[in-house]
Structure formats: C-alpha cells, structure tokens
C-alpha cells in the first residue's frame, strides 16, 4: 500500500532538470488547476525533496498563495525517479509533447540503459519512431562501448573480465576486439611524428599527451620510438616504474597492451607495486620491458649508496630476463651522476644487463637540454671544471 498523503510546504519540492521530463509549464493547464485546486490529487515527492510528479499542481498552489500542498512521499534512487517521472507524466494529466517524449526517450536510453522496446512501451510510441529518435544516441553508445572494451583489452583484462565489467556477452566482447584488431592492422605501418632515424633521440620538450607532469618524467616520445622499432600492435609492454604514465599513453595511442606499476602510482591505470620484490606473475611473456630507474642525483633518494643501487640493478636485470619472451626486448634508460660523486652509472648498468645474459643491440643517446639548469649552476660547474650531465643512454637488449 502506498504511503497516505501528507501536507508539506509548497517551497519544499525541488525541480531537478535531470529528473523532470517537461521543458516549460503549460500556463493554460496551471489556470485550470487553480480553478479546481481543492480537488487535485497529491503531488509525488521523493524523500530527498525532489519533485517526481505534479509540477503544474505545485505551480497552481504557489500562484494561489497556498502555503501547503498534499503530497505522497516516495523513496527512490535517481534512476528510479527518472523512470517514475517520465511514466507518470506520460500516463495522466497533460501528455508529454513530441519534443518532450523524444528527450525522455534519449534520457531513458542513456541514463537508465533501458532497451528500445521498453522505451517505446513507457512512452506509448511505436518502436520505429523510437529507433529513429535514438539513432544518433545508439551510434554514440556503441562507440562508447567499443572504446571501453578496447581500453580494457589494452590494459590486459581478459575477455571474460571485460564482459562482466561492461555487462556484455563474451562473444560480443570477442567480436569487438577482433574487429578492432583487423582495423588497426590495416594501418599498422603508421609512423609517429616523433620518429627518430639515428641513434641520437633528441626531444626538446615532452609531448603533453604522453604522461602527466611528474618529477623526473621523460618525454613520452622515447616510448613511442621504442614501440615503433621493437614491438608490433597488441604486443605486451611492461613498465614497473611508470611514473606519470608516458608508457600507458603511448601504448594506448599505438595499440600495445600494457602492464604498468609504480611504488606510488599517480593514476588509476598504473598498479601499485614495488619492483624490488620482482615482477607480478601477470608480466610473464612480455614483448618489451621499459626501465627508467632513479639515476644521477636521484639514486640517493632511494638507495643508501651507489653499491646498493648496483645490487638492485643486477637483481632487476635477472628478474627482467625471466619475464621476457624469447626474442623479447628490454630498454634501460640511464644517466651518469655528475653532481657530488662522479659515477658512470650507465656503463656499470650496461655491464650488469650483459652479465644477466641479455644481448646488447643498441646504445642510444637521449640528451636532455642544458637549458633546464639554472645559469648559476652552469657557471658553478664551469668554475669547478666539471662537465654538466645532460646525456641519458638508452640501452636496448634482447633475450636470445
């Protein structure tokens, strides 16, 4: 049994445009209600004071100077309120206009995910008309679903997991992935605008679409070039020190699957993990591993001395080799320490990865620009006759 009506103040009900389906009040209907104000049925108000049904009755009471109005109080969720408001306003009193019905059809489909058949029934409109009204909406919805499936696939979710998350059949998920793969393979030869053609990769500034601003963040163009030269679409890329996420964004742009981690992740698409504990098992079979560990003066933010850093890198080289597929690639970005102590970190780490039975392929120079140093620091280095550290080495190894 519904709750009996109660009297509430006329200024209590709230008109929520997301819930209420009408554009503007019908002044003639309001005047009719004013003439018969004591015989009107109660309005419907949700427990949060949102008006569900009775807009014209409420206006009539306000215009008549009434301070109280009869109301039935319901307890509905936001989605339930939207459906209830549309159904009630279309089934009694002043019928919704064609424009309002079309807007309601779109709202029911987008906000509530109701099928076209159900929308037609609720609005008392034939299904052909509903289909025509929802044509653009359906195209947008299908595009959204495909993008959602694709992003989950690239972040290495299984088809069963994707189907469960998006409420699709696994067969539908599989078909979306297959169609996207075929479409992407047709343009797989696309080259990034940042493509480099020598063993010196110089990027004066970072692409703002590849990674968040982050302390020590590298230009995401480095990742783009690694993907172009050493992977194919849908290969698995692993980055255990993902920072601001340039690897994530580059993989999304170039259709590589990725597993990314960080000790203190700054994004939802980067998992929390301490690489000192080795790699998660899910990383096995990686096609490319990108390593951007602390280097230069940052080493001593994480390690008590350089020997502890070298021990970590030796362990990292061994554990990286284990997760690489045969023929897989590891790219190690390293910069020497030129502030305070002088340590040729890049040369030492190169040897550690060779000792881990990884075959060296390239040594690529990825210089920073000297402009990032303040003039006073540059002058100090000149006076001390020390070389300013601006060059990073990107070493490429293969597991044979």
C-alpha positions in Angstrom: 0.0 0.0 0.0 1.3 3.5 -0.9 2.0 5.9 1.9 -1.0 8.2 2.6 -0.6 11.8 1.5 0.7 14.4 3.9 0.8 18.2 3.8 4.1 19.8 3.0 5.2 23.4 2.5 4.9 24.5 -1.2 8.5 25.7 -1.2 9.9 22.3 -0.2 9.8 20.4 -3.6 12.9 20.8 -5.8 12.7 20.7 -9.6 15.6 18.6 -10.9 16.0 19.0 -14.6 17.7 15.6 -14.8 14.5 14.0 -13.4 11.6 16.1 -14.5 10.7 15.5 -18.2 9.0 18.7 -19.1 10.6 21.8 -20.8 8.2 24.6 -19.7 4.9 24.8 -17.8 1.6 24.9 -19.7 0.0 28.1 -18.5 -3.5 27.0 -19.5 -3.2 23.8 -17.5 -2.0 25.7 -14.5 -5.0 28.1 -14.7 -7.4 25.1 -15.0 -5.8 23.6 -11.8 -6.1 26.9 -10.0 -9.9 26.8 -10.6 -10.1 23.3 -9.2 -7.4 23.5 -6.6 -9.1 21.7 -3.7 -9.9 18.6 -5.8 -6.4 18.0 -7.2 -4.6 14.7 -6.4 -1.4 14.9 -4.3 1.9 15.5 -5.9 4.7 12.9 -5.7 7.9 14.0 -3.9 11.0 11.8 -3.2 12.4 11.7 0.3 15.2 14.0 -0.8 12.5 16.6 -1.7 12.9 16.1 -5.5 9.6 16.5 -7.3 8.7 13.4 -9.2 5.2 14.3 -10.4 2.8 17.3 -10.1 4.7 20.3 -11.5 1.5 22.1 -12.7 -0.3 21.3 -9.5 2.6 22.7 -7.5 2.6 25.9 -9.6 -1.2 26.3 -9.2 -0.8 26.2 -5.4 2.1 28.7 -5.4 0.2 31.1 -7.6 -2.9 30.8 -5.4 -0.8 31.8 -2.4 -1.3 28.4 -0.7 1.5 27.6 1.8 0.8 23.8 2.0 0.1 21.1 -0.6 -0.8 17.4 -0.3 2.0 15.1 -1.3 2.9 11.4 -1.3 6.4 10.7 -0.2 8.4 8.0 -2.1 11.9 6.6 -1.6 13.5 6.2 -5.0 17.0 6.2 -6.4 18.0 8.7 -9.1 17.4 6.3 -11.9 14.0 5.2 -10.4 13.0 8.8 -10.1 13.7 9.5 -13.8 11.7 6.5 -14.9 8.8 7.2 -12.5 8.6 10.9 -13.5 8.6 10.0 -17.2 6.0 7.3 -16.9 3.7 9.3 -14.6 3.8 12.5 -16.8 3.1 10.4 -19.9 0.1 8.5 -18.4 -2.1 11.1 -16.9 -2.9 14.8 -16.9 -1.2 16.8 -19.7 0.6 14.4 -22.0 4.2 15.0 -22.9 4.8 16.8 -26.1 6.6 15.1 -29.0 9.7 17.0 -28.2 9.5 16.0 -24.5 8.9 12.4 -25.5 12.0 12.4 -27.7 14.1 13.9 -24.9 12.6 11.4 -22.5 13.5 8.5 -24.9 17.1 9.7 -25.0 17.2 10.1 -21.2 15.8 6.6 -20.6 18.3 5.0 -23.0 21.3 7.0 -21.8 20.7 7.3 -18.1 18.9 4.1 -17.4 20.1 1.8 -20.2 16.6 0.7 -21.0 16.0 -1.2 -24.2 14.3 0.4 -27.2 11.4 -1.9 -26.8 10.9 -0.8 -23.1 11.3 2.9 -24.1 8.5 2.5 -26.7 6.2 0.9 -24.1 6.8 3.5 -21.4 6.2 6.4 -23.8 3.4 4.8 -25.8 5.3 5.4 -29.1 5.8 2.9 -31.8 9.2 1.3 -31.9 10.1 2.5 -35.4 9.7 6.1 -34.2 11.8 5.3 -31.1 14.5 3.8 -33.3 14.6 6.9 -35.4 14.8 9.2 -32.4 17.6 7.1 -30.8 19.7 6.6 -34.0 22.4 9.1 -33.0 22.2 8.0 -29.4 22.8 4.4 -30.3 25.7 5.2 -32.5 27.3 7.2 -29.7 26.6 4.4 -27.2 28.1 1.8 -29.4 31.2 3.9 -29.9 31.5 4.3 -26.2 31.1 0.6 -25.6 33.8 -0.2 -28.2 36.2 2.3 -26.7 35.6 0.9 -23.2 36.2 -2.7 -24.4 39.3 -1.6 -26.3 40.9 0.2 -23.3 40.2 -2.7 -21.0 41.8 -5.1 -23.6 44.9 -2.9 -23.9 45.2 -2.9 -20.1 45.3 -6.7 -20.3 41.9 -7.6 -18.9 40.6 -11.0 -20.1 37.5 -11.2 -22.4 35.5 -12.7 -19.6 36.5 -9.9 -17.2 35.6 -7.3 -19.8 32.2 -8.9 -20.5 31.5 -8.9 -16.7 32.5 -5.3 -16.3 30.5 -3.9 -19.2 27.6 -6.3 -19.0 28.1 -7.7 -22.5 28.3 -11.3 -23.7 31.8 -12.7 -24.0 31.1 -13.4 -27.7 30.2 -9.7 -28.2 33.4 -8.6 -26.5 35.5 -11.1 -28.6 33.9 -9.7 -31.8 34.6 -6.1 -30.9 38.2 -6.9 -30.1 38.6 -8.9 -33.3 37.1 -6.1 -35.5 39.3 -3.5 -33.8 42.4 -5.6 -34.4 41.7 -6.1 -38.1 41.0 -2.3 -38.4 44.3 -1.4 -36.7 46.4 -3.9 -38.5 45.4 -2.3 -41.8 47.2 0.9 -40.7 49.9 -0.7 -38.6 52.6 0.9 -40.7 51.8 4.4 -39.4 54.8 6.2 -38.1 54.8 8.6 -35.1 55.5 12.2 -35.8 58.4 12.0 -33.3 60.1 9.2 -35.2 63.9 9.3 -34.9 66.3 7.9 -37.6 69.6 7.7 -35.8 71.0 6.5 -32.5 70.5 10.0 -31.1 67.0 10.7 -29.9 66.6 14.3 -29.1 63.2 15.8 -28.0 63.5 19.5 -26.9 60.1 19.1 -25.0 57.8 16.4 -23.9 54.5 15.6 -25.6 51.9 16.8 -23.1 49.5 14.0 -24.2 52.0 11.3 -23.2 52.1 11.2 -19.4 51.3 13.5 -16.5 53.7 16.2 -15.3 55.9 14.3 -12.9 59.2 14.7 -11.2 61.8 13.1 -13.4 59.3 12.4 -16.2 60.8 11.6 -19.5 59.5 12.6 -23.0 56.8 10.1 -24.0 58.3 10.3 -27.5 61.0 7.9 -26.2 58.4 5.3 -25.6 56.8 6.0 -29.0 60.0 5.3 -30.8 60.6 2.1 -28.7 57.2 0.8 -29.6 57.7 1.6 -33.3 61.1 -0.1 -33.6 60.8 -3.0 -31.2 57.1 -4.0 -31.0 54.0 -4.7 -33.0 50.4 -3.9 -32.3 48.9 -5.8 -29.4 52.3 -6.8 -28.0 52.7 -6.8 -24.2 54.7 -3.9 -22.8 55.7 -3.8 -19.1 56.9 -0.7 -17.2 57.5 -1.3 -13.5 58.5 2.3 -12.8 55.8 4.1 -14.7 55.9 7.5 -13.0 53.5 9.9 -14.7 52.4 7.3 -17.2 54.0 8.1 -20.6 54.2 4.3 -21.3 50.4 4.0 -20.7 49.5 6.8 -23.0 52.0 5.8 -25.7 50.6 2.2 -25.6 47.0 3.4 -25.9 48.0 5.7 -28.9 49.8 2.8 -30.7 47.6 -0.1 -29.7 50.0 -2.1 -27.5 48.8 -3.9 -24.4 50.4 -2.8 -21.2 51.0 -3.7 -17.6 52.4 -0.7 -15.7 53.3 -0.3 -12.0 54.9 2.2 -9.6 55.7 2.3 -5.9 53.5 5.4 -5.6 51.1 5.4 -8.6 49.6 8.7 -9.6 47.0 7.3 -12.0 44.3 4.7 -11.8 45.7 2.8 -14.8 49.0 2.2 -13.0 49.1 -0.5 -10.4 50.9 -0.2 -7.0 53.9 -2.4 -6.9 57.5 -2.4 -5.5 59.8 -3.7 -8.2 62.3 -4.6 -5.5 60.1 -7.6 -4.9 60.4 -8.8 -8.6 57.6 -8.6 -11.2 54.0 -9.7 -10.8 53.4 -13.1 -12.4 51.0 -11.4 -14.9 54.0 -9.8 -16.6 55.4 -13.2 -17.9 55.8 -13.3 -21.6 56.5 -9.6 -22.1 57.5 -8.4 -25.5 59.1 -5.2 -24.3 60.1 -4.1 -20.8 60.9 -0.4 -20.3 63.1 0.5 -17.3 63.5 4.1 -16.2 65.0 3.7 -12.7 66.3 6.5 -10.5 69.5 7.8 -11.9 72.0 10.7 -11.5 71.5 12.5 -8.2 68.1 10.7 -7.7 69.9 7.5 -6.9 70.5 8.6 -3.3 66.8 9.4 -2.8 66.1 5.7 -2.9 69.4 3.9 -2.0 71.9 4.4 0.8 74.9 4.3 -1.6 75.8 3.5 -5.2 76.7 -0.1 -4.4 73.2 -0.8 -3.1 71.9 0.7 -6.3 74.1 -1.6 -8.4 72.9 -4.6 -6.4 69.3 -3.6 -7.2 70.0 -3.2 -10.9 71.7 -6.6 -11.0 68.6 -8.2 -9.4 66.4 -6.2 -11.8 68.3 -7.4 -14.9 67.9 -11.0 -13.8 64.2 -10.7 -13.0 63.5 -8.8 -16.2 65.2 -11.5 -18.3 62.9 -14.1 -16.7 59.6 -12.4 -17.7 60.7 -11.6 -21.3 59.6 -14.0 -24.0 62.4 -15.4 -26.2 63.3 -12.6 -28.5 61.8 -10.0 -26.2 63.4 -6.6 -25.7 64.4 -4.6 -22.6 65.2 -0.9 -22.8 67.1 0.7 -20.0 67.3 4.4 -19.7 70.2 5.6 -17.5 72.1 8.9 -16.8 75.5 9.2 -15.2 76.0 11.0 -11.9 77.9 14.3 -12.3 76.8 16.1 -9.2 78.7 15.4 -6.0 80.2 12.0 -6.5 81.1 11.1 -10.1 79.7 7.7 -11.1 79.4 6.3 -14.6 76.0 4.7 -13.8 75.2 3.9 -17.5 78.4 1.9 -18.1 78.0 -0.1 -14.9 74.3 -0.9 -15.6 75.1 -1.8 -19.2 77.5 -4.5 -17.9 75.0 -5.7 -15.3 72.5 -6.4 -18.0 75.1 -8.1 -20.2 76.0 -10.3 -17.2 72.3 -11.3 -16.9 72.8 -13.0 -20.4 70.9 -10.3 -22.3 72.3 -9.5 -25.8 73.1 -5.7 -26.4 71.6 -4.3 -29.6 71.9 -0.5 -29.4 73.2 2.3 -27.3 71.0 5.3 -28.0 71.8 8.8 -26.8 68.8 10.7 -25.4 70.2 14.0 -24.3 68.4 16.5 -22.1 68.6 20.1 -23.0 71.1 22.2 -20.9 68.5 24.9 -20.5 66.8 23.0 -17.7 69.8 24.0 -15.5 69.8 27.4 -13.9 72.5 29.8 -15.1 74.1 30.0 -11.7 74.6 26.2 -11.6 76.1 26.1 -15.1 78.6 28.8 -14.1 79.4 26.9 -10.9 80.2 23.8 -13.0 82.5 25.9 -15.2 84.4 27.2 -12.3 84.9 23.7 -10.9 85.9 22.4 -14.3 83.2 19.8 -14.2 81.1 18.5 -17.1 77.4 19.2 -16.9 75.4 15.9 -17.0 72.8 16.2 -19.8 73.1 12.9 -21.7 71.0 9.8 -21.0 71.8 6.5 -22.5 69.1 4.2 -23.7 70.4 0.6 -23.9 68.5 -1.9 -25.9 68.9 -5.6 -25.0 67.3 -8.8 -26.4 66.7 -12.1 -24.7 68.0 -14.8 -27.1 
